[in-house]
Amino acid sequence: MPSVASIPPPVSPADPTGLAFWHEQLSPAEKTFLRQVAVFAATEVAPHGEAWEKQEELPREIFTKAGRLGLLGMTAPRRLGGRGFSYVTYALAVREIARHQAALAIDIAAHNALGCGHLLAAGTPAQHRRVMPKLLRGTWLAAWALTEPEAGSDSGGVQTMATEIGRGRWELTGFKRYITLGRMADVLVVIAVTGQTPEGRKEISAFVVNRAEIQPLRKVPTCGLRASDTAEFRLTKANAELLGERGHGQAAALGCLDKGRIGVAAASLGLARAALDAAVKHVLHRRQFGKRLADFQALQFMLADCEVELRAAEALVLQAAILATRGVRHTLESSVAKLYASEAASRICNHALQIHGGYGYTRDIPVERYWRDARLSEIGEGSSEVQRIIISRALLKSAEGALASAR
Ligand SMILES: Cc1cc2nc3c(=O)[nH]c(=O)nc-3n(C[C@H](O)[C@H](O)[C@H](O)COP(=O)(O)OP(=O)(O)OC[C@H]3O[C@@H](n4cnc5c(N)ncnc54)[C@H](O)[C@@H]3O)c2cc1C
């Protein structure tokens, strides 16, 4: 591995905003960590990115290496084996990995913010002692299972049933689909129905389930992020342990998504930067009509629009990450960042593909992969439509509040 001092900061050379914009938020330890992440991404991830894409899987070993570096416990407390870093560092690390291999970045983000995030937020000290050190060091992986055939955008549609069989012991029966790390995870957080609320609604709770209790069905073939283990599994009287208070599972899940969306947005930034870097390089080399593509104003303007959108997306992700680090509510900011960054990344990857012409549409270069990978961010962890619902609700609620107090 090259020495940490000899490598550039963890941003693309074509990303002049990287240092000034983000690094003021970082401690010396975080800067060192991000330089190590850049070395890891360049030496351990980038050379294998295409092979993993073709094989449609990531080797377990890469998670072990990521764990050794601290990538699997970035924001978790140090007393449990985490690194105790800020969400800004978390976002930058996910962005850097996504520049090289978005499937790995999304897996790392889901493990950190959803699986570990839920366990950290709702687990008892005994549960923490039992699972967190292994998860945070990467000996184990965590998945987070909310989605089912009837529960996608509507998390209240969960049908997996939980039956209490003893004090704190439960059995789960149901079917989960589209779960990141669903077959690879050693520990799963599973959302299930535990009864009815006094108002007649479903009472939804969260559970910790060991891998041995689930029946993996298949890896789902996806458009992009092909190396990620997007899986379906069944639960048949699976032994489970309540995670957090009974009936608090849905609220806790939504809280985890506030953090999760920062990771999805950060992966979008990495993909968009990789695509834009490739487009800039291409226009400088390719010649048509006796000129470089870079000399055509139509393409210059396309590149300019991409750079502006990417910088705007970075600012929104930073805003959400700072609020998350401060521990203040950031539901709105995470939604805004995820909505804008994911849609901007899709537009940027699409422009980058267009700028490459026929070459962009081939699988000889990774631009088409960036384009396919970026698309997930507009769907996963709440689609763009769901983000618009969250944002408009917040806007209208605050305006209604202001009107009511003016009366
Ligand atoms: C690669 C991948 C990884 C994933 N990883 C995980 C994971 O780790 N854990 C997990 O629990 N889930 C995971 N998911 C599931 C993901 O979060 C859901 O796919 C997503 O929330 C959308 O749900 P759905 O697919 O059921 O779509 P649906 O809810 O059926 O939505 C279909 C369309 O209808 C729109 N729509 C729905 N409701 C409304 C409304 N009220 N107003 C307007 N439009 C609406 C949606 O925006 C969307 O365009 C993953 C999915 C993928 C593809």
The ligand as an SDF file (V2000), in Angstrom:
LIG
                    3D

 53 58  0  0  0  0  0  0  0  0999 V2000
  -31.0500   -2.4160   -4.7160 C   0  0  0  0  0  0  0  0  0  0  0  0
  -32.0720   -2.2330   -3.6110 C   0  0  0  0  0  0  0  0  0  0  0  0
  -31.6720   -2.3100   -2.2840 C   0  0  0  0  0  0  0  0  0  0  0  0
  -32.6100   -2.1850   -1.2510 C   0  0  0  0  0  0  0  0  0  0  0  0
  -32.2100   -2.3540    0.0610 N   0  0  0  0  0  0  0  0  0  0  0  0
  -33.1550   -2.3950    1.0370 C   0  0  0  0  0  0  0  0  0  0  0  0
  -32.7860   -2.7350    2.3850 C   0  0  0  0  0  0  0  0  0  0  0  0
  -31.6190   -2.9640    2.6990 O   0  0  0  0  0  0  0  0  0  0  0  0
  -33.7750   -2.8240    3.3200 N   0  0  0  0  0  0  0  0  0  0  0  0
  -35.0890   -2.5860    3.0280 C   0  0  0  0  0  0  0  0  0  0  0  0
  -35.9250   -2.6880    3.9270 O   0  0  0  0  0  0  0  0  0  0  0  0
  -35.4650   -2.2330    1.7610 N   0  0  0  0  0  0  0  0  0  0  0  0
  -34.5350   -2.1430    0.7620 C   0  0  0  0  0  0  0  0  0  0  0  0
  -34.8980   -1.8320   -0.5320 N   0  0  0  0  0  0  0  0  0  0  0  0
  -36.2990   -1.5330   -0.8210 C   0  0  0  0  0  0  0  0  0  0  0  0
  -36.5450   -0.0600   -1.1500 C   0  0  0  0  0  0  0  0  0  0  0  0
  -36.3920    0.7370   -0.0040 O   0  0  0  0  0  0  0  0  0  0  0  0
  -37.9290    0.0410   -1.7930 C   0  0  0  0  0  0  0  0  0  0  0  0
  -37.8280   -0.5630   -3.0760 O   0  0  0  0  0  0  0  0  0  0  0  0
  -38.4270    1.4590   -1.9130 C   0  0  0  0  0  0  0  0  0  0  0  0
  -38.7140    1.9990   -0.6420 O   0  0  0  0  0  0  0  0  0  0  0  0
  -39.6750    1.5610   -2.8040 C   0  0  0  0  0  0  0  0  0  0  0  0
  -40.6310    0.6170   -2.4130 O   0  0  0  0  0  0  0  0  0  0  0  0
  -41.2800   -0.3410   -3.5130 P   0  0  0  0  0  0  0  0  0  0  0  0
  -40.1760   -0.9310   -4.2920 O   0  0  0  0  0  0  0  0  0  0  0  0
  -42.2140   -1.2610   -2.8340 O   0  0  0  0  0  0  0  0  0  0  0  0
  -42.0820    0.6230   -4.4800 O   0  0  0  0  0  0  0  0  0  0  0  0
  -43.6000    1.0970   -4.2850 P   0  0  0  0  0  0  0  0  0  0  0  0
  -43.8180    1.5620   -2.9010 O   0  0  0  0  0  0  0  0  0  0  0  0
  -44.5080    0.0680   -4.8440 O   0  0  0  0  0  0  0  0  0  0  0  0
  -43.6280    2.3750   -5.2570 O   0  0  0  0  0  0  0  0  0  0  0  0
  -43.7810    2.2690   -6.6650 C   0  0  0  0  0  0  0  0  0  0  0  0
  -43.8520    3.6810   -7.2310 C   0  0  0  0  0  0  0  0  0  0  0  0
  -44.9820    4.3620   -6.6870 O   0  0  0  0  0  0  0  0  0  0  0  0
  -44.5910    5.5730   -6.0840 C   0  0  0  0  0  0  0  0  0  0  0  0
  -45.4120    5.8470   -4.9010 N   0  0  0  0  0  0  0  0  0  0  0  0
  -45.6810    5.0150   -3.8550 C   0  0  0  0  0  0  0  0  0  0  0  0
  -46.4460    5.6390   -2.9580 N   0  0  0  0  0  0  0  0  0  0  0  0
  -46.6760    6.8930   -3.4470 C   0  0  0  0  0  0  0  0  0  0  0  0
  -47.4100    8.0340   -2.9740 C   0  0  0  0  0  0  0  0  0  0  0  0
  -48.0420    8.0180   -1.7880 N   0  0  0  0  0  0  0  0  0  0  0  0
  -47.4110    9.1500   -3.7310 N   0  0  0  0  0  0  0  0  0  0  0  0
  -46.7650    9.1840   -4.9120 C   0  0  0  0  0  0  0  0  0  0  0  0
  -46.0470    8.1550   -5.4050 N   0  0  0  0  0  0  0  0  0  0  0  0
  -46.0110    7.0230   -4.6790 C   0  0  0  0  0  0  0  0  0  0  0  0
  -43.1170    5.3400   -5.6890 C   0  0  0  0  0  0  0  0  0  0  0  0
  -42.4360    6.5700   -5.5610 O   0  0  0  0  0  0  0  0  0  0  0  0
  -42.6260    4.5260   -6.8500 C   0  0  0  0  0  0  0  0  0  0  0  0
  -42.3150    5.3740   -7.9240 O   0  0  0  0  0  0  0  0  0  0  0  0
  -33.9760   -1.9260   -1.5700 C   0  0  0  0  0  0  0  0  0  0  0  0
  -34.3690   -1.8150   -2.9150 C   0  0  0  0  0  0  0  0  0  0  0  0
  -33.4490   -1.9870   -3.9200 C   0  0  0  0  0  0  0  0  0  0  0  0
  -33.9260   -1.9080   -5.3510 C   0  0  0  0  0  0  0  0  0  0  0  0
  1  2  1  0
  2  3  1  0
  2 52  2  0
  3  4  2  0
  4  5  1  0
  4 50  1  0
  5  6  2  0
  6  7  1  0
  6 13  1  0
  7  8  2  0
  7  9  1  0
  9 10  1  0
 10 11  2  0
 10 12  1  0
 12 13  2  0
 13 14  1  0
 14 15  1  0
 14 50  1  0
 15 16  1  0
 16 17  1  0
 16 18  1  0
 18 19  1  0
 18 20  1  0
 20 21  1  0
 20 22  1  0
 22 23  1  0
 23 24  1  0
 24 25  2  0
 24 26  1  0
 24 27  1  0
 27 28  1  0
 28 29  2  0
 28 30  1  0
 28 31  1  0
 31 32  1  0
 32 33  1  0
 33 34  1  0
 33 48  1  0
 34 35  1  0
 35 36  1  0
 35 46  1  0
 36 37  1  0
 36 45  1  0
 37 38  2  0
 38 39  1  0
 39 40  1  0
 39 45  2  0
 40 41  1  0
 40 42  2  0
 42 43  1  0
 43 44  2  0
 44 45  1  0
 46 47  1  0
 46 48  1  0
 48 49  1  0
 50 51  2  0
 51 52  1  0
 52 53  1  0
M  END
$$$$
